[in-house]
């Protein structure tokens, strides 16, 4: 097989199987070549990944040695993407009655959601995360995007139990914004005891929902390694329940009378 063909096959494999450790004999057989040729190919791919800000290949030596692709996006590319996202959200036509912000088009855009997932996964790539957790429903596409780059499963917390999911653990929590008592449930089979988890959500105001998820995950002895939110509200009147999190954008002001939205870069650039 020609080197050009091998590079395409290897690159495609790494992009489809991020963070998966593969021993070199697998690639030798896949490309019908020698270990030395594969080693040279990996050097080329690693250099291109790094130069393009796409991540890097992590290689290990010894009897169990091999290679795995760690997907990351450079700080410069992350800032450029978040800036374009911030500008999209400042469109006055997004203002809905009651001061809400229309974001469904962003959450329904596969390309944008994938890039959001890449930014979060880059930030959390070294935290040894086992599972991405979100709450139904708008955070689901973001959670799957993050999980695809971390190569881990997604667990969805729901408001009501489903018969098809078997026995569940449920808790009551206080919503940060409405101060109402609400319920969330998680099937016992969905999460292994002691898992390292990453919580992903689309929007956070006071953090009541995320705090409820943290309490629910404690029932599984889970270790919450990271919390990522697409957008946070900058509301000085609301006391923030959750403080250790990463946000991409911060909605600082929604002026209904003048049809004006102020969106700032979130804290991801500072953490």
C-alpha positions as CSV (number, residue, x, y, z in Angstrom):
1,X,0.0,0.0,0.0
2,X,1.3,3.4,-0.9
3,X,2.1,5.9,1.9
4,X,-0.5,8.3,0.7
5,X,-3.2,5.6,1.1
6,X,-1.9,4.6,4.5
7,X,-2.0,8.1,5.8
8,X,-5.6,8.5,4.7
9,X,-6.6,5.1,6.3
10,X,-4.7,5.8,9.6
11,X,-6.0,9.4,9.9
12,X,-9.6,8.2,9.3
13,X,-9.2,5.5,12.0
14,X,-7.8,7.9,14.6
15,X,-10.6,10.5,13.9
16,X,-13.2,7.8,14.3
17,X,-11.6,6.2,17.4
18,X,-10.3,9.0,19.6
19,X,-8.6,8.1,22.9
20,X,-8.5,4.4,21.9
21,X,-5.2,2.7,22.6
22,X,-4.1,0.6,19.6
23,X,-1.0,-1.6,19.4
24,X,1.2,-1.1,16.2
25,X,0.7,-4.7,14.9
26,X,-3.0,-3.8,14.3
27,X,-1.9,-1.1,11.9
28,X,0.8,-3.3,10.3
29,X,-1.9,-5.8,9.4
30,X,-4.5,-3.2,8.4
31,X,-2.1,-1.5,5.9
32,X,-0.1,-4.6,5.0
33,X,3.2,-3.0,5.6
34,X,6.1,-3.0,8.1
35,X,6.3,-1.6,11.7
36,X,9.0,0.9,10.7
37,X,6.8,2.3,7.9
38,X,3.8,2.6,10.3
39,X,6.1,4.4,12.8
40,X,7.1,6.9,10.1
41,X,3.5,7.4,9.1
42,X,2.5,8.1,12.7
43,X,5.2,10.8,12.9
44,X,3.8,12.5,9.9
45,X,0.2,12.4,11.2
46,X,1.2,13.6,14.6
47,X,3.0,16.6,13.1
48,X,0.0,17.5,11.0
49,X,-2.4,17.2,13.9
50,X,-0.2,19.4,16.0
51,X,0.4,22.0,13.3
52,X,-3.4,22.2,12.5
53,X,-4.4,22.4,16.2
54,X,-6.3,19.1,16.0
55,X,-4.6,17.3,18.9
56,X,-1.8,14.8,19.0
57,X,-0.8,11.1,19.0
58,X,0.2,9.7,22.4
59,X,2.6,6.9,21.9
60,X,3.8,4.3,24.4
61,X,6.7,1.8,24.2
62,X,7.2,-1.6,25.7
63,X,5.4,-4.9,25.4
64,X,2.0,-3.2,25.5
65,X,3.1,-0.2,23.6
66,X,0.9,1.5,21.0
67,X,-0.7,4.8,20.1
68,X,-3.9,6.7,20.7
69,X,-5.2,9.9,19.3
70,X,-6.0,12.7,21.8
71,X,-8.3,15.2,20.1
72,X,-7.7,18.8,21.1
73,X,-8.3,22.2,19.6
74,X,-5.8,25.0,20.0
75,X,-6.5,27.9,22.3
76,X,-6.5,30.3,19.3
77,X,-9.0,28.2,17.4
78,X,-11.2,27.9,20.5
79,X,-11.2,31.6,21.0
80,X,-12.1,32.3,17.4
81,X,-15.0,29.8,17.5
82,X,-16.4,31.1,20.8
83,X,-16.1,34.7,19.4
84,X,-18.2,33.7,16.3
85,X,-20.7,32.0,18.7
86,X,-20.9,35.1,20.8
87,X,-21.7,37.2,17.8
88,X,-24.4,34.8,16.7
89,X,-26.1,35.1,20.1
90,X,-26.1,38.9,20.1
91,X,-28.6,38.9,17.2
92,X,-31.6,40.9,18.6
93,X,-34.0,38.7,16.8
94,X,-33.2,36.0,19.3
95,X,-35.0,37.8,22.1
96,X,-38.2,36.0,23.1
97,X,-41.1,37.2,25.3
98,X,-40.1,37.2,29.0
99,X,-36.4,37.9,28.2
100,X,-35.5,34.4,27.1
101,X,-33.0,33.8,24.4
102,X,-33.6,31.6,21.3
103,X,-30.8,29.0,21.0
104,X,-32.5,26.0,19.4
105,X,-30.9,26.7,16.0
106,X,-27.5,26.4,17.5
107,X,-28.3,23.2,19.4
108,X,-29.8,21.8,16.2
109,X,-26.8,22.6,14.0
110,X,-24.6,19.5,13.9
111,X,-21.4,21.4,12.8
112,X,-21.7,24.0,15.6
113,X,-22.6,21.3,18.2
114,X,-19.6,19.3,17.2
115,X,-17.3,22.2,17.6
116,X,-18.7,23.0,21.0
117,X,-18.1,19.4,21.9
118,X,-14.5,19.6,20.7
119,X,-13.8,22.7,22.8
120,X,-15.2,21.1,26.0
121,X,-13.4,17.8,25.3
122,X,-10.1,19.6,24.8
123,X,-10.5,21.3,28.1
124,X,-11.4,18.0,29.9
125,X,-9.2,15.6,28.0
126,X,-6.7,15.0,30.8
127,X,-9.3,14.4,33.6
128,X,-9.7,10.6,33.0
129,X,-13.5,10.9,32.5
130,X,-15.5,7.7,32.2
131,X,-19.0,9.1,31.4
132,X,-20.7,12.3,30.2
133,X,-23.9,13.2,32.1
134,X,-26.6,15.6,31.1
135,X,-30.2,16.3,31.9
136,X,-33.0,16.0,29.4
137,X,-33.5,17.5,27.0
138,X,-31.6,20.4,25.4
139,X,-28.2,19.4,26.8
140,X,-28.4,16.0,25.1
141,X,-26.8,17.0,21.7
142,X,-24.0,18.8,23.5
143,X,-23.3,15.8,25.7
144,X,-23.1,13.4,22.8
145,X,-20.7,15.8,21.0
146,X,-18.4,16.0,24.0
147,X,-18.6,12.2,24.5
148,X,-17.7,11.5,20.9
149,X,-14.3,13.2,21.4
150,X,-13.7,11.7,24.8
151,X,-14.9,8.3,23.5
152,X,-17.1,7.6,26.5
153,X,-20.8,6.9,27.0
154,X,-23.5,9.4,27.7
155,X,-25.9,9.1,30.6
156,X,-29.2,11.1,30.6
157,X,-30.8,12.3,33.8
158,X,-34.6,12.6,33.4
159,X,-37.4,14.3,35.3
160,X,-39.7,11.2,35.3
161,X,-38.8,7.5,35.5
162,X,-39.4,5.2,32.5
163,X,-40.6,1.6,32.8
164,X,-38.2,0.5,30.1
165,X,-35.1,1.6,32.2
166,X,-35.8,-0.6,35.3
167,X,-35.3,0.5,38.9
168,X,-34.1,4.1,39.3
169,X,-32.6,6.4,42.0
170,X,-34.5,9.6,42.4
171,X,-33.9,12.8,44.4
172,X,-35.8,16.0,45.0
173,X,-33.9,19.3,44.5
174,X,-34.6,23.0,44.6
175,X,-34.6,24.8,41.2
176,X,-32.2,27.7,41.4
177,X,-34.3,30.1,39.4
178,X,-37.9,29.2,40.3
179,X,-37.1,27.9,43.8
180,X,-39.5,25.1,43.2
181,X,-39.1,21.5,44.4
182,X,-38.4,19.3,41.4
183,X,-37.5,15.6,40.9
184,X,-34.8,14.0,38.8
185,X,-34.1,10.3,38.3
186,X,-31.3,8.0,37.0
187,X,-31.6,4.3,36.3
188,X,-29.4,2.1,38.5
189,X,-27.9,0.3,35.5
190,X,-26.9,3.5,33.7
191,X,-23.9,4.4,35.7
192,X,-21.2,2.3,37.3
193,X,-20.4,2.9,41.0
194,X,-17.4,5.3,41.4
195,X,-17.3,6.6,37.9
196,X,-15.5,9.8,36.9
197,X,-18.1,12.0,35.3
198,X,-18.4,15.2,33.3
199,X,-21.7,17.2,33.5
200,X,-22.7,19.0,30.3
201,X,-25.7,21.4,30.0
202,X,-26.8,24.1,27.6
203,X,-27.7,26.9,30.0
204,X,-27.1,27.7,33.7
205,X,-28.6,30.5,35.7
206,X,-28.2,29.9,39.4
207,X,-27.1,26.3,39.0
208,X,-30.0,24.5,40.8
209,X,-30.3,21.8,38.1
210,X,-26.6,21.1,38.0
211,X,-26.5,21.0,41.8
212,X,-29.3,18.5,41.7
213,X,-27.4,16.3,39.3
214,X,-24.3,16.5,41.6
215,X,-26.5,15.3,44.5
216,X,-28.0,12.5,42.4
217,X,-24.6,11.4,41.2
218,X,-23.4,11.2,44.8
219,X,-25.9,8.3,45.2
220,X,-23.7,6.4,42.7
221,X,-20.4,7.5,44.5
222,X,-19.5,9.3,41.3
223,X,-16.7,11.8,41.1
224,X,-17.7,14.9,39.2
225,X,-14.5,15.9,37.5
226,X,-15.8,18.7,35.3
227,X,-18.9,20.8,34.6
228,X,-19.4,22.4,31.2
229,X,-22.2,24.8,30.2
230,X,-22.7,26.4,26.8
231,X,-24.1,29.6,28.2
232,X,-24.4,31.1,31.7
233,X,-26.6,34.0,32.8
234,X,-24.8,36.9,34.5
235,X,-27.5,37.7,37.0
236,X,-26.3,39.6,40.1
237,X,-29.7,39.1,41.8
238,X,-29.3,35.3,41.8
239,X,-26.9,33.6,44.1
240,X,-24.8,31.1,42.1
241,X,-25.1,27.7,43.7
242,X,-22.4,26.1,41.5
243,X,-19.1,27.9,41.2
244,X,-16.6,25.3,39.8
245,X,-17.6,25.1,36.1
246,X,-16.5,26.0,32.6
247,X,-18.7,28.2,30.3
248,X,-18.2,29.2,26.7
249,X,-20.4,32.4,26.7
250,X,-21.9,34.6,29.4
251,X,-25.2,36.4,28.7
252,X,-24.7,39.6,30.7
253,X,-27.8,41.6,29.6
254,X,-31.0,41.2,27.7
255,X,-32.7,44.6,27.1
256,X,-36.3,44.0,26.0
257,X,-37.2,47.6,25.5
258,X,-34.2,48.4,23.2
259,X,-33.9,44.9,21.7
260,X,-30.3,44.6,22.7
261,X,-28.3,41.5,23.9
262,X,-24.9,41.7,25.5
263,X,-22.9,38.4,25.3
264,X,-19.4,38.0,26.7
265,X,-16.9,35.3,26.4
266,X,-17.3,32.7,29.2
267,X,-14.8,31.7,31.8
268,X,-13.3,28.9,29.6
269,X,-10.5,31.2,28.5
270,X,-9.6,31.9,32.1
271,X,-9.7,28.4,33.6
